[in-house]
Amino acid sequence: MAGLARYLSLRGRCAVAAEMEAAVEFYSHHGCLVVRDTESDGDVSDWDPEESLWYVDGGSVIFAVQPGVDGPVRCEVWDGLPDRVLPQQIFEARLRIEGELQVEDPAGVIDIRLRWLRGDKRLAVFADDAEFAARVQIVVTPR
């Protein structure tokens, strides 16, 4: 959180425009989302949602969202910090994006690929609820 808090304080002193790069509403079959560098060999199959709401391995992150039986999830991907950040920060991680930034549901319900967000990035996920998020913001900022 320290890195993002620093970014937030810097943001107040300079003009930083955030852009929503993608937005989708879907029903998550497995109650999770995966964010990864398509060139990464990160493996999130060891994630145990009973132990943690998120898990990072290499260039891949998996985190919990509301399961489809409870309703849809709205997922937004932001390049920069949006003006209205959701109240719960789920995690923050640093990733090196060498291929495309991919956001996917493990069942293949959604598959977003953004190839212009390459380089060393800070990835933060904010949600309306820490355990059963119905809305998430994936925020990508420079390291």
Backbone as JSON Lines, residues from 0, in Angstrom:
{"i":0,"aa":"M","n":[0.82,-1.2,0.0],"ca":[0.0,0.0,0.0],"c":[0.86,1.26,0.0]}
{"i":1,"aa":"A","n":[2.07,1.17,0.53],"ca":[2.92,2.35,0.61],"c":[3.17,2.94,-0.77]}
{"i":2,"aa":"G","n":[3.45,2.11,-1.76],"ca":[3.69,2.6,-3.1],"c":[2.49,3.31,-3.68]}
{"i":3,"aa":"L","n":[1.31,2.72,-3.49],"ca":[0.1,3.34,-4.02],"c":[-0.23,4.61,-3.24]}
{"i":4,"aa":"A","n":[-0.01,4.6,-1.93],"ca":[-0.25,5.8,-1.13],"c":[0.65,6.93,-1.61]}
{"i":5,"aa":"R","n":[1.92,6.61,-1.93],"ca":[2.84,7.59,-2.47],"c":[2.32,8.11,-3.81]}
{"i":6,"aa":"Y","n":[1.83,7.21,-4.65],"ca":[1.28,7.61,-5.94],"c":[0.08,8.52,-5.75]}
{"i":7,"aa":"L","n":[-0.78,8.17,-4.79],"ca":[-1.96,8.99,-4.52],"c":[-1.54,10.39,-4.1]}
{"i":8,"aa":"S","n":[-0.52,10.5,-3.23],"ca":[-0.11,11.82,-2.78],"c":[0.55,12.6,-3.92]}
{"i":9,"aa":"L","n":[1.31,11.93,-4.77],"ca":[1.9,12.6,-5.92],"c":[0.83,13.05,-6.9]}
{"i":10,"aa":"R","n":[-0.21,12.24,-7.03],"ca":[-1.27,12.54,-7.98],"c":[-1.93,13.87,-7.65]}
{"i":11,"aa":"G","n":[-2.05,14.21,-6.39],"ca":[-2.67,15.46,-5.99],"c":[-1.87,16.69,-6.4]}
{"i":12,"aa":"R","n":[-0.56,16.51,-6.69],"ca":[0.3,17.63,-7.03],"c":[0.56,17.78,-8.53]}
{"i":13,"aa":"C","n":[0.09,16.84,-9.32],"ca":[0.34,16.95,-10.76],"c":[-0.87,16.42,-11.52]}
{"i":14,"aa":"A","n":[-0.93,16.78,-12.77],"ca":[-2.06,16.35,-13.59],"c":[-1.78,14.96,-14.15]}
{"i":15,"aa":"V","n":[-2.47,13.96,-13.61],"ca":[-2.33,12.6,-14.08],"c":[-3.71,12.16,-14.57]}
{"i":16,"aa":"A","n":[-3.81,11.89,-15.85],"ca":[-5.1,11.49,-16.4],"c":[-5.2,9.98,-16.41]}
{"i":17,"aa":"A","n":[-6.25,9.47,-15.84],"ca":[-6.5,8.02,-15.86],"c":[-7.46,7.73,-17.0]}
{"i":18,"aa":"E","n":[-7.24,6.6,-17.65],"ca":[-8.13,6.18,-18.73],"c":[-8.63,4.78,-18.46]}
{"i":19,"aa":"M","n":[-9.95,4.6,-18.62],"ca":[-10.5,3.26,-18.53],"c":[-10.18,2.56,-19.85]}
{"i":20,"aa":"E","n":[-9.42,1.48,-19.75],"ca":[-8.99,0.75,-20.94],"c":[-9.99,-0.33,-21.35]}
{"i":21,"aa":"A","n":[-10.73,-0.86,-20.38],"ca":[-11.7,-1.91,-20.67],"c":[-12.71,-1.98,-19.52]}
{"i":22,"aa":"A","n":[-13.91,-2.4,-19.84],"ca":[-14.94,-2.63,-18.82],"c":[-15.83,-3.76,-19.32]}
{"i":23,"aa":"V","n":[-16.16,-4.67,-18.44],"ca":[-17.0,-5.8,-18.82],"c":[-17.8,-6.25,-17.6]}
{"i":24,"aa":"E","n":[-19.01,-6.72,-17.84],"ca":[-19.83,-7.31,-16.79],"c":[-20.04,-8.77,-17.16]}
{"i":25,"aa":"F","n":[-19.82,-9.67,-16.2],"ca":[-19.88,-11.09,-16.49],"c":[-20.28,-11.87,-15.24]}
{"i":26,"aa":"Y","n":[-20.64,-13.12,-15.43],"ca":[-20.94,-14.04,-14.33],"c":[-19.74,-14.98,-14.18]}
{"i":27,"aa":"S","n":[-19.08,-14.9,-13.03],"ca":[-17.87,-15.68,-12.8],"c":[-18.21,-17.1,-12.36]}
{"i":28,"aa":"H","n":[-17.89,-18.07,-13.18],"ca":[-18.2,-19.46,-12.86],"c":[-17.42,-19.97,-11.65]}
{"i":29,"aa":"H","n":[-16.18,-19.49,-11.49],"ca":[-15.32,-19.99,-10.41],"c":[-15.15,-18.99,-9.27]}
{"i":30,"aa":"G","n":[-15.73,-17.8,-9.37],"ca":[-15.6,-16.81,-8.31],"c":[-14.2,-16.23,-8.2]}
{"i":31,"aa":"C","n":[-13.52,-16.08,-9.34],"ca":[-12.17,-15.49,-9.31],"c":[-11.83,-14.9,-10.67]}
{"i":32,"aa":"L","n":[-10.82,-14.05,-10.66],"ca":[-10.26,-13.47,-11.88],"c":[-8.75,-13.67,-11.86]}
{"i":33,"aa":"V","n":[-8.17,-13.8,-13.04],"ca":[-6.72,-13.93,-13.19],"c":[-6.23,-12.75,-14.01]}
{"i":34,"aa":"V","n":[-5.16,-12.11,-13.53],"ca":[-4.49,-11.05,-14.27],"c":[-3.06,-11.53,-14.47]}
{"i":35,"aa":"R","n":[-2.59,-11.49,-15.72],"ca":[-1.25,-12.03,-15.98],"c":[-0.61,-11.35,-17.18]}
{"i":36,"aa":"D","n":[0.7,-11.5,-17.21],"ca":[1.48,-11.17,-18.4],"c":[1.42,-12.42,-19.27]}
{"i":37,"aa":"T","n":[1.01,-12.28,-20.51],"ca":[0.87,-13.46,-21.38],"c":[2.21,-14.14,-21.64]}
{"i":38,"aa":"E","n":[3.31,-13.47,-21.39],"ca":[4.63,-14.07,-21.57],"c":[5.14,-14.72,-20.28]}
{"i":39,"aa":"S","n":[4.39,-14.62,-19.21],"ca":[4.81,-15.15,-17.92],"c":[4.54,-16.65,-17.81]}
{"i":40,"aa":"D","n":[5.36,-17.31,-17.03],"ca":[5.09,-18.72,-16.74],"c":[4.54,-18.88,-15.32]}
{"i":41,"aa":"G","n":[4.02,-17.78,-14.75],"ca":[3.43,-17.82,-13.42],"c":[2.28,-18.82,-13.36]}
{"i":42,"aa":"D","n":[2.22,-19.57,-12.27],"ca":[1.21,-20.61,-12.09],"c":[0.39,-20.32,-10.84]}
{"i":43,"aa":"V","n":[-0.88,-20.03,-11.02],"ca":[-1.74,-19.7,-9.88],"c":[-2.6,-20.88,-9.43]}
{"i":44,"aa":"S","n":[-2.29,-22.06,-9.93],"ca":[-3.1,-23.24,-9.58],"c":[-2.94,-23.65,-8.12]}
{"i":45,"aa":"D","n":[-1.91,-23.16,-7.43],"ca":[-1.73,-23.47,-6.01],"c":[-2.55,-22.57,-5.1]}
{"i":46,"aa":"W","n":[-3.27,-21.6,-5.65],"ca":[-4.06,-20.67,-4.84],"c":[-5.11,-21.41,-4.05]}
{"i":47,"aa":"D","n":[-5.19,-21.1,-2.76],"ca":[-6.22,-21.65,-1.88],"c":[-7.05,-20.48,-1.36]}
{"i":48,"aa":"P","n":[-8.26,-20.28,-1.9],"ca":[-9.08,-19.14,-1.48],"c":[-9.49,-19.2,-0.01]}
{"i":49,"aa":"E","n":[-9.36,-20.35,0.62],"ca":[-9.64,-20.47,2.05],"c":[-8.55,-19.77,2.88]}
{"i":50,"aa":"E","n":[-7.33,-19.69,2.32],"ca":[-6.2,-19.09,3.02],"c":[-6.02,-17.61,2.72]}
{"i":51,"aa":"S","n":[-6.3,-17.21,1.47],"ca":[-6.06,-15.83,1.06],"c":[-7.02,-15.46,-0.06]}
{"i":52,"aa":"L","n":[-7.39,-14.2,-0.11],"ca":[-8.28,-13.72,-1.16],"c":[-7.55,-13.48,-2.47]}
{"i":53,"aa":"W","n":[-6.22,-13.57,-2.46],"ca":[-5.43,-13.38,-3.67],"c":[-4.12,-14.15,-3.55]}
{"i":54,"aa":"Y","n":[-3.49,-14.35,-4.72],"ca":[-2.25,-15.13,-4.77],"c":[-1.45,-14.67,-5.98]}
{"i":55,"aa":"V","n":[-0.15,-14.5,-5.81],"ca":[0.73,-14.06,-6.89],"c":[1.79,-15.13,-7.11]}
{"i":56,"aa":"D","n":[2.07,-15.43,-8.37],"ca":[3.19,-16.29,-8.73],"c":[3.77,-15.75,-10.03]}
{"i":57,"aa":"G","n":[5.0,-15.26,-9.94],"ca":[5.63,-14.69,-11.14],"c":[4.82,-13.53,-11.68]}
{"i":58,"aa":"G","n":[4.48,-13.59,-12.94],"ca":[3.71,-12.53,-13.58],"c":[2.22,-12.8,-13.62]}
{"i":59,"aa":"S","n":[1.72,-13.6,-12.68],"ca":[0.28,-13.92,-12.65],"c":[-0.29,-13.69,-11.26]}
{"i":60,"aa":"V","n":[-1.51,-13.16,-11.23],"ca":[-2.23,-12.9,-9.99],"c":[-3.63,-13.47,-10.13]}
{"i":61,"aa":"I","n":[-4.13,-14.1,-9.06],"ca":[-5.52,-14.56,-9.04],"c":[-6.16,-13.99,-7.78]}
{"i":62,"aa":"F","n":[-7.42,-13.58,-7.88],"ca":[-8.11,-13.04,-6.72],"c":[-9.6,-13.37,-6.77]}
{"i":63,"aa":"A","n":[-10.21,-13.35,-5.61],"ca":[-11.62,-13.74,-5.47],"c":[-12.56,-12.61,-5.89]}
{"i":64,"aa":"V","n":[-13.66,-13.0,-6.52],"ca":[-14.78,-12.11,-6.82],"c":[-16.07,-12.87,-6.49]}
{"i":65,"aa":"Q","n":[-17.16,-12.19,-6.62],"ca":[-18.47,-12.79,-6.36],"c":[-18.73,-13.94,-7.34]}
{"i":66,"aa":"P","n":[-19.15,-15.11,-6.85],"ca":[-19.48,-16.2,-7.78],"c":[-20.73,-15.86,-8.59]}
{"i":67,"aa":"G","n":[-20.81,-16.42,-9.78],"ca":[-21.91,-16.14,-10.7],"c":[-23.29,-16.42,-10.13]}
{"i":68,"aa":"V","n":[-23.41,-17.39,-9.24],"ca":[-24.73,-17.69,-8.66],"c":[-25.25,-16.54,-7.82]}
{"i":69,"aa":"D","n":[-24.34,-15.65,-7.37],"ca":[-24.75,-14.5,-6.56],"c":[-24.97,-13.24,-7.39]}
{"i":70,"aa":"G","n":[-24.64,-13.29,-8.68],"ca":[-24.86,-12.14,-9.55],"c":[-23.64,-11.82,-10.38]}
{"i":71,"aa":"P","n":[-23.76,-10.8,-11.23],"ca":[-22.66,-10.44,-12.12],"c":[-21.55,-9.66,-11.41]}
{"i":72,"aa":"V","n":[-20.39,-9.63,-12.05],"ca":[-19.25,-8.85,-11.6],"c":[-18.94,-7.83,-12.69]}
{"i":73,"aa":"R","n":[-18.74,-6.59,-12.3],"ca":[-18.29,-5.57,-13.25],"c":[-16.79,-5.39,-13.03]}
{"i":74,"aa":"C","n":[-16.03,-5.56,-14.07],"ca":[-14.57,-5.44,-14.02],"c":[-14.14,-4.29,-14.91]}
{"i":75,"aa":"E","n":[-13.36,-3.38,-14.34],"ca":[-12.8,-2.25,-15.09],"c":[-11.28,-2.35,-15.03]}
{"i":76,"aa":"V","n":[-10.62,-2.06,-16.14],"ca":[-9.16,-1.98,-16.19],"c":[-8.8,-0.53,-16.46]}
{"i":77,"aa":"W","n":[-7.99,0.05,-15.57],"ca":[-7.62,1.45,-15.66],"c":[-6.12,1.61,-15.87]}
{"i":78,"aa":"D","n":[-5.75,2.49,-16.77],"ca":[-4.38,2.94,-16.93],"c":[-4.28,4.24,-16.15]}
{"i":79,"aa":"G","n":[-3.81,4.16,-14.92],"ca":[-3.8,5.3,-14.01],"c":[-4.91,5.16,-12.99]}
{"i":80,"aa":"L","n":[-4.83,5.93,-11.96],"ca":[-5.77,5.86,-10.85],"c":[-7.05,6.63,-11.17]}
{"i":81,"aa":"P","n":[-8.22,5.97,-11.14],"ca":[-9.47,6.68,-11.44],"c":[-9.8,7.7,-10.35]}
{"i":82,"aa":"D","n":[-10.62,8.67,-10.7],"ca":[-11.03,9.69,-9.73],"c":[-11.78,9.09,-8.55]}
{"i":83,"aa":"R","n":[-12.59,8.08,-8.82],"ca":[-13.38,7.43,-7.76],"c":[-12.91,5.99,-7.61]}
{"i":84,"aa":"V","n":[-12.09,5.77,-6.61],"ca":[-11.55,4.44,-6.35],"c":[-12.5,3.7,-5.42]}
{"i":85,"aa":"L","n":[-12.73,2.43,-5.7],"ca":[-13.59,1.62,-4.84],"c":[-12.96,1.49,-3.44]}
{"i":86,"aa":"P","n":[-13.77,1.26,-2.4],"ca":[-13.29,1.37,-1.02],"c":[-12.32,0.3,-0.51]}
{"i":87,"aa":"Q","n":[-12.32,-0.9,-1.07],"ca":[-11.48,-1.98,-0.54],"c":[-10.3,-2.25,-1.48]}
{"i":88,"aa":"Q","n":[-9.08,-2.1,-0.96],"ca":[-7.93,-2.51,-1.77],"c":[-7.67,-3.98,-1.48]}
{"i":89,"aa":"I","n":[-7.77,-4.8,-2.52],"ca":[-7.59,-6.25,-2.38],"c":[-6.11,-6.59,-2.32]}
{"i":90,"aa":"F","n":[-5.32,-6.04,-3.22],"ca":[-3.88,-6.26,-3.2],"c":[-3.17,-5.25,-4.07]}
{"i":91,"aa":"E","n":[-1.85,-5.25,-3.93],"ca":[-0.97,-4.46,-4.78],"c":[0.23,-5.33,-5.09]}
{"i":92,"aa":"A","n":[0.64,-5.36,-6.34],"ca":[1.79,-6.17,-6.74],"c":[2.54,-5.44,-7.84]}
{"i":93,"aa":"R","n":[3.79,-5.79,-7.99],"ca":[4.59,-5.25,-9.1],"c":[4.77,-6.34,-10.13]}
{"i":94,"aa":"L","n":[4.53,-5.99,-11.38],"ca":[4.66,-6.94,-12.47],"c":[5.47,-6.32,-13.6]}
{"i":95,"aa":"R","n":[6.21,-7.15,-14.27],"ca":[6.86,-6.73,-15.52],"c":[6.03,-7.34,-16.64]}
{"i":96,"aa":"I","n":[5.4,-6.49,-17.44],"ca":[4.55,-6.93,-18.53],"c":[5.4,-6.94,-19.81]}
{"i":97,"aa":"E","n":[5.7,-8.12,-20.31],"ca":[6.5,-8.23,-21.54],"c":[5.64,-8.56,-22.75]}
{"i":98,"aa":"G","n":[4.53,-9.24,-22.53],"ca":[3.62,-9.58,-23.62],"c":[2.42,-8.65,-23.57]}
{"i":99,"aa":"E","n":[1.27,-9.24,-23.29],"ca":[0.02,-8.48,-23.12],"c":[-0.44,-8.62,-21.68]}
{"i":100,"aa":"L","n":[-1.11,-7.6,-21.17],"ca":[-1.77,-7.73,-19.88],"c":[-3.09,-8.43,-20.16]}
{"i":101,"aa":"Q","n":[-3.28,-9.58,-19.55],"ca":[-4.48,-10.39,-19.78],"c":[-5.31,-10.45,-18.51]}
{"i":102,"aa":"V","n":[-6.61,-10.23,-18.64],"ca":[-7.56,-10.39,-17.54],"c":[-8.54,-11.45,-18.01]}
{"i":103,"aa":"E","n":[-8.65,-12.53,-17.22],"ca":[-9.52,-13.61,-17.66],"c":[-10.21,-14.29,-16.5]}
{"i":104,"aa":"D","n":[-11.34,-14.86,-16.82],"ca":[-12.04,-15.77,-15.92],"c":[-11.53,-17.16,-16.28]}
{"i":105,"aa":"P","n":[-11.14,-17.99,-15.3],"ca":[-10.6,-19.32,-15.63],"c":[-11.51,-20.18,-16.51]}
{"i":106,"aa":"A","n":[-12.81,-19.91,-16.5],"ca":[-13.73,-20.69,-17.33],"c":[-13.81,-20.14,-18.76]}
{"i":107,"aa":"G","n":[-13.09,-19.06,-19.03],"ca":[-13.1,-18.49,-20.37],"c":[-14.28,-17.58,-20.66]}
{"i":108,"aa":"V","n":[-14.99,-17.15,-19.61],"ca":[-16.14,-16.27,-19.8],"c":[-15.69,-14.92,-20.35]}
{"i":109,"aa":"I","n":[-14.58,-14.39,-19.83],"ca":[-14.0,-13.17,-20.38],"c":[-12.52,-13.4,-20.63]}
{"i":110,"aa":"D","n":[-11.97,-12.67,-21.58],"ca":[-10.55,-12.71,-21.89],"c":[-10.19,-11.37,-22.5]}
{"i":111,"aa":"I","n":[-9.7,-10.47,-21.66],"ca":[-9.31,-9.13,-22.1],"c":[-7.8,-9.13,-22.26]}
{"i":112,"aa":"R","n":[-7.31,-8.61,-23.38],"ca":[-5.87,-8.52,-23.61],"c":[-5.52,-7.1,-24.04]}
{"i":113,"aa":"L","n":[-4.6,-6.51,-23.3],"ca":[-4.18,-5.13,-23.57],"c":[-2.68,-5.13,-23.82]}
{"i":114,"aa":"R","n":[-2.29,-4.91,-25.06],"ca":[-0.86,-5.03,-25.39],"c":[-0.1,-3.73,-25.19]}
{"i":115,"aa":"W","n":[-0.76,-2.6,-24.97],"ca":[-0.05,-1.33,-24.85],"c":[0.33,-0.99,-23.41]}
{"i":116,"aa":"L","n":[0.04,-1.86,-22.44],"ca":[0.41,-1.61,-21.05],"c":[1.67,-2.38,-20.67]}
{"i":117,"aa":"R","n":[2.68,-2.34,-21.51],"ca":[3.92,-3.09,-21.27],"c":[4.87,-2.33,-20.36]}
{"i":118,"aa":"G","n":[5.81,-3.09,-19.79],"ca":[6.86,-2.49,-18.97],"c":[6.7,-2.86,-17.51]}
{"i":119,"aa":"D","n":[7.49,-2.2,-16.67],"ca":[7.41,-2.41,-15.23],"c":[6.2,-1.64,-14.7]}
{"i":120,"aa":"K","n":[5.28,-2.36,-14.09],"ca":[4.02,-1.76,-13.65],"c":[3.69,-2.12,-12.2]}
{"i":121,"aa":"R","n":[2.94,-1.26,-11.59],"ca":[2.33,-1.54,-10.3],"c":[0.88,-1.87,-10.59]}
{"i":122,"aa":"L","n":[0.42,-2.97,-10.08],"ca":[-0.94,-3.43,-10.3],"c":[-1.66,-3.42,-8.95]}
{"i":123,"aa":"A","n":[-2.77,-2.73,-8.88],"ca":[-3.57,-2.71,-7.65],"c":[-5.01,-3.06,-8.03]}
{"i":124,"aa":"V","n":[-5.67,-3.8,-7.17],"ca":[-7.07,-4.13,-7.4],"c":[-7.89,-3.58,-6.24]}
{"i":125,"aa":"F","n":[-8.91,-2.82,-6.6],"ca":[-9.85,-2.25,-5.64],"c":[-11.21,-2.87,-5.89]}
{"i":126,"aa":"A","n":[-12.01,-3.0,-4.83],"ca":[-13.31,-3.65,-4.97],"c":[-14.33,-3.0,-4.05]}
{"i":127,"aa":"D","n":[-15.59,-3.31,-4.33],"ca":[-16.66,-2.83,-3.45],"c":[-16.78,-3.69,-2.2]}
{"i":128,"aa":"D","n":[-16.28,-4.93,-2.24],"ca":[-16.32,-5.85,-1.11],"c":[-15.07,-6.72,-1.19]}
{"i":129,"aa":"A","n":[-14.38,-6.9,-0.06],"ca":[-13.11,-7.63,-0.07],"c":[-13.27,-9.11,-0.37]}
{"i":130,"aa":"E","n":[-14.38,-9.72,0.04],"ca":[-14.53,-11.16,-0.12],"c":[-15.38,-11.56,-1.32]}
{"i":131,"aa":"F","n":[-16.47,-10.82,-1.58],"ca":[-17.38,-11.18,-2.66],"c":[-17.63,-9.96,-3.53]}
{"i":132,"aa":"A","n":[-16.6,-9.53,-4.23],"ca":[-16.66,-8.3,-5.01],"c":[-17.62,-8.44,-6.19]}
{"i":133,"aa":"A","n":[-18.53,-7.48,-6.29],"ca":[-19.43,-7.39,-7.44],"c":[-18.9,-6.35,-8.42]}
{"i":134,"aa":"R","n":[-17.93,-5.56,-7.97],"ca":[-17.31,-4.56,-8.84],"c":[-15.83,-4.47,-8.48]}
{"i":135,"aa":"V","n":[-14.97,-4.54,-9.48],"ca":[-13.53,-4.44,-9.26],"c":[-12.92,-3.45,-10.24]}
{"i":136,"aa":"Q","n":[-11.88,-2.78,-9.75],"ca":[-11.08,-1.89,-10.59],"c":[-9.65,-2.43,-10.56]}
{"i":137,"aa":"I","n":[-9.15,-2.8,-11.72],"ca":[-7.75,-3.21,-11.86],"c":[-7.02,-1.97,-12.34]}
{"i":138,"aa":"V","n":[-6.12,-1.47,-11.49],"ca":[-5.44,-0.2,-11.76],"c":[-3.98,-0.48,-12.07]}
{"i":139,"aa":"V","n":[-3.55,-0.03,-13.23],"ca":[-2.17,-0.22,-13.67],"c":[-1.49,1.16,-13.68]}
{"i":140,"aa":"T","n":[-0.38,1.26,-12.93],"ca":[0.37,2.5,-12.88],"c":[1.86,2.2,-13.04]}
{"i":141,"aa":"P","n":[2.67,3.2,-13.38],"ca":[4.11,2.96,-13.45],"c":[4.64,2.6,-12.07]}
{"i":142,"aa":"R","n":[5.75,1.88,-12.03],"ca":[6.37,1.53,-10.73],"c":[6.84,2.75,-10.02]}
